[in-house]
Amino acid sequence: MHEKLSFGYLDQLSSKHGDSFYLIDTSRFKNNYFELINAFRKHYPKTLIGYSYKTNYTPYLCSLIDQFGGLAEVVSDMEYDLALKVGVEPSKIIVNGPYKTLGNLKKYFSKGSLVNLDSYNDFELLKQLVESADYQCRVGLRCNFQITDRYISRFGFDVEDESFKGVLDFLRSCERISFEGIHSHFPDRAIQYYNPRARQMLQIAKRIFDTPPKFIDIGGGYFGKMPEFLANQFGSVIPSYADYANSVAKEFSTFYSDLPEDKKPTLIIEPGSAIVADTMFFVVKVIDIKKINGCYIATTSGSKFNLGSFSSTVNMPMAVFVDSDNDSTFYESIDIAGYTCIESDYLFKGYRGVIAKGAYIVFSNIGSYSVVFKPPFILPNVPIIDINSSTEGVVIKNKETFDDIFSTFNFLE
């Protein structure tokens, strides 16, 4: 958890910010960023991080990434505009994703951002643009290839398909296109898939470029740091930053060992969860405890929708903080429920320990796909407070209001 957490600290924050709120440890975020990139640079110095905005686009974090020297990896026009808003130079923005419009592409290319084409539709839009463009279009290709037989990814170009050659020929021949590199992204987080991904990307680059490209981007999908309680629920060993670096960066170092540093491609990695997951906590207050048909249920001021995508399949780590002046009870098993009217809204099933009405429960490792996934369902979202700040906390996201939710609706007069 965090050494600053206590009942008194949480109660003081609650009195000012409400019964539920997020806490964020920005120092941990910084440490994670540099620990990860240094693990890769130990083997392959020419490595950059492109932070995955979709994982957690809290503007404060996006600004920190830019300050650290990282790139912005975005998959929508909304995220692109956010990168510009927080001060990211357009040349430091990587645009990915399967949905792009002609207008969007013109905007990205004309500002000097890098766009990784994902489909033949993207390719056709690019061909339309270059007919009248008076700027260079910085282009990469998202490559699709098989790592295992478990499934077929729906993203990118099949590098073995005959039509792929036509794409390459056009990109190489058009003077308005700067064909800079290749990209891939697969959802497998397990360590055994990373070395095959790196090796195949290196071979593809060798096959389609006469000289090494400017970059090879192997995407994201890395596990972040987590306590043993959470790690044990995934059924596999959770890799460290060093494990990922050994599988990928070492392979790059060996492959380009004969080249001087300035001739080697930049290795880009696109972490989200790996650096942000363990930096956030979600705090809820116990509103009531009831017994139904022999089962104990604690109703809280939060919801499973605040915890992110993993909460549907695992119990997120939690700690209970009770007021020492009030009575509390030890439960062999009690389910922690949310405030919504959804029957399945449980934040934790089968908690064993002391809990009481008025206690605070803190869930950890919820920085990944939590804030960005929370729908405006029943209640607006809660504030985000920097745990490294003063006792009262510095708010880096305000509590959402009625107006925040309904300002886009038209009301009948």
N, C-alpha and C positions, 0 to 999 in steps of 0.2 A: 504494500500500500504506500503510504507516505508518512514520514515522521511528524508532520504538522497536524495530522488528523486526530481529533479528540471530540468528545461530546460537546464541550464548551465552545470549541472553535466552530463546529458545524452549527450549533444552536445560534451563535452570534451571526453567522452568515445567513441562516434561515430567517432570522428576525428582520433582516434587511432585504433579502432577495426572494423569499418565499420558501415553501416546503420542499421544492425540488430544484436542483441546479446542477450544472456540470462544473467540474473543476479541471483545470488544465495545468500541467507542469511544463512550462516553456523551457526550463533548464534541461529537463530530460529530453525534450524534443531536439534541442541543440546538440546535446551529447550523443544522441542516437545518430543524427546526421553525420557528424564527424567521425564517429566510430565506424559507421558503415563505409563511408567513402575512403577512409584511411585503410580499412581492411582490403579494399580493392586496389588502392593505389600502392600498397605495399608490393604487389606483384605487377601491376600495370598502371604506372603513374598517370597515363593519359586517360583518366576516367572522370566522367561527370555524372551527377545525379539530376534527373528530370523528375521533380516531385509530382506525383499523381494528384492533381487537384480534386478529382472526383471522389477520392477516398475521404478527404476532409478539407473542404475549401474555406475554412475559417481564414478571413483575410489576414489576420495577425500572423498566422503560421506561414501563409504564402509570402508575406513580406520578409519574414525571417529567412526563408529559403533563398530569396533574391539577395539578401544581405550576405548569406553564406557563400554565394557564388554559384548556386544551383540554377537549373533551368526549370521552366514551368511546362508541365506536360498536361495539355487540356484536350477535352473531347467534345466540346460544344462551344457555341458562340458566347454563351453566358460566361463560361469559364475563361474564354479568351479575353472578354472585356474586363473580367475581374483581374486578370494578370496585368493588363494595361493600367487599371485603376490603382493597383498597389505599386505601380512604378516599374514593372518589368519591361526591359527593352524588347521590342518585337522580335529582334534577332535571337533572343533567348527563350522564345516560346516554341514548343513542339506541338503541332496539332495532329492528333490521332482521332480515331473514332470512325464508325461506319456511315454516319450521316453528315453530309456536307452539301451546301447549296452553291450555286454559281456565284451568288453575291458574297457569300462567306469566303469562298476561295479567293475571289478577287481582292477582298479586304486583307486576308492573311498574306497572300503573295506580294501585294503592292506595298505592304508594310515591312516585308523582309523576313517574315516568319518561315519556319520549316514545316512543310506539310507532308506527312506520310500517307500516300494514297493507299486506300484499303480495298478498292473495288474497281471494276471496269466502268462503273458509273462515274467514280471520281476521275478516272482516266479520260473519259469522254468530256467531262466538264473542263478538265485541264486543256484539252485540245481546242475547245472553244475559246478559252481565255487567251491562249498564246497567239491566236490569229490577230489580235489587236493590242496585245500587251506591250507596254513600253518599259517594262521592268523585268528583272530576272525572277523566275519562279524556282524557289528552293524546294526540291522534291526528294523524298525518300519513298521506298516501297515497303509495304508490310508483307512479309513473306509467310506463306502457309506451307508447312511440311509436317510429315508424321514423325512424332517422337515415340509414341506407343500406339498400340492398336485399340486402346480403350475407347476413343471417340475421335471424331473429326471436328476440328475447329471451324467455325463459320466465318472467321475473319481473314482478310488478306488475300493475296494472289497465290494460287497453286503454282509453285515454281516448276513443277513437272509438266504443266499443261502446255500444249503447243502454242496457244495464244499468248502466253507470257513473253515469248520471244518478240512478238510484235510490239508489246509495251516497251520492252527494253530498247528496241531499235528506234522507236520514236523519241524516247527520252534522251538517247545518245545523240540523235541527229538534230534536234531542235535547238537553235541558238539562244532562244529565250528561256531555256530550262537548264538549271544547274542541278544535275542528278548527283546527289551528295552521299547517299548511303542506303542502307536497308534496316528494316525494323521487324521485330517479332514480339509476340506476347502470347503466353499460354497460361492457363489458370492453375497448373500443377505447382504446388508450393514445395513438394517433397524434394529433397536434395538430389535424388538420383536422376531427375529430369533436367538438371541445369547444365551438366557437362555435355550431354548429347545436344542440347539446344545451342550451346556455344560452338561446339564443333561443326554442327551443320551450318550455322550462320557464317562461320569462317570459310567453309567450303563454297557456300553460295556466293559470298563476296569475291572469292578468288575466281569463280566461274564467270561472273558477269561484269567484273571490272578489270581493265587492263592493268591498272595500278591500284593500290589500296584506296578504298573510298575515304571520304572525310570522316564518316562515322559508321559504326555498327551498333545498333540499339537493340538490346536483347529484352527490353520490356521489364515488367515487374512480376508480382505474384509471390514475393518473399514473405515468409513468416517473420513476425516481429518477436520481441522478447516477451516472455510470459512466465508466470509462476507454474510450479509443478502441477498444481491442482488443475489448471487449464490445459497444460500440455498433455497430461495423461488422457484427456478426453478425445484427442485427435487420433489416437491409435498408432502413432508413428513418432520417431525421434524428431524433435524440433531443431532445425539447423541453426547454427550461430551465424553471425555476419562473416566470420572467418571461414566457415564451411562453404558458404555461397561464393566467397572470393576465391577460395582454393579450387572450386569447380569451374569457375568462369574466367577470372582474371589470370590465373596461372596458364590456362589454355591460350589466351590471347598473347601472353608474354612469350610463350614457347613458339607460337605460330609466327610471330613477327620479330623473333629474336635477331634476325639478320638485318633489320631495318634501323636506320637512325630514328631518334625519337620524333623528329619533325615530320617524318614520312609515315608514321604509324597512324591508323585511324583512331579517332576518339571512341572509346567504349562508353556508351550511355546506358545507364540502368534507370528504371522508372519505379522506384519504391513508393508505396503509400503506407500500407499497414506496417511495414518493417520499421518505419521511424515514428509513426504517429499513434499506433494502437495502444501502447502502454503509457501514453502521456496524458490520457484523460480518465476522469472518474465521473460517475453519475451518483448523485446523492438524493435519497428519498426519505420521507418520514413515515413511520408506521402510524396509520390512522386508527386502525381497529384490529383486534384479534378475535376470531370467532371459531367455534367448533361445530362442524356439520358432519353428522353421521360418523363420528369418531375421528374425523380429520381436522387438523388445525390449519387455519388460513389467516395470514396477516395481510390486511389490505393497506396499500401504500399510496403515496402521492405521485408515484411514477408509473411508467408503463413499459412493457417489453419493447415498444416501438422506439423508446429512447436508447436502447442498448446496442442496436446495430444488427447486422445480418447473422452473425454467429450465434446470437442468443436463441435462435429458433432450434438449434441442434445441440447446444451445450449449455451448461450452467456457467455463467461468468463468475469470476472470483468476487467474493463479497465479504465485508466485515461489518459487524453490528456495533454501534456505539450507544450505550445506555446511560441514562442519568443515574449516578450512584445514589442520589437521594430518593429515587423511586423504586418500587418493587419491580422485580423482573423474574422471569420464569425460564427454566431450562426445558427445552422441547427436544424430544428424541427425533421428531420429524415435523416440520411445519413448512407449508408452501407460501411463498411470497408472491402476492397477487398485485395487479395494477389497478388503476382507477377507472379504466375504460369499461364499457358494457360488453366487451368481447369475452366470451366464456373462457377462451384459452389464453387470456392475458395474464401470464405468470412470468415473473422475472427470475424466479429460482424455484425449483421443485426439490423438496426433501431436505431443507436446511436443518442441521442439528446443532443446537447451541442455545445461548441465552438471548432472549428478545423481549421487548415490552412495548406497549402502546407509548408513543412519543419518542421512541428510539429512532436513531438515524442509521440507515443502511447505505454503505458506500460500495458501489460496483466498480471494479477496476478493469483495465484493458479494453475500454470501450471507445477509443479514439478513432477507430476504423469503421466507416460506413454507419455511423450513428447519427451525428448531427445532420448529415446530408440525406439520410433516409427517413428522418422523423416527419410524418405527414401532419398536416393541420387537422388532426382527427380528435374531436371532442375538446381538447385544450391546445392552445398554441404552445410553441416550444419554450423552453426555459433558458435562463441566462447562462453564459459561460464566464467563469471567474478564474483569474490567474492565481494559482495557489502559492506562487512565489512572491506575491505582492504583500502589501500590508495586511493587518488583521482583518480589516473589513473587505479586502479583496478589490482588485482592479477588474472591472467588467470589460471583457473584450467582445461580448455579444450581449445585447440587451434582451431582457425577457420580451417575447413577442406579445403583441396586443391585438385587440379586436380589429383595429384599423389596419394592422399589418396583414391580417388574413383577408379582410373583406374589402379592401380598397380597390381591388380589381373587378369586383362585382358591380353590376348595375342594379339599383333598387327601384322598384315601382314607386312613382310619385303618389 
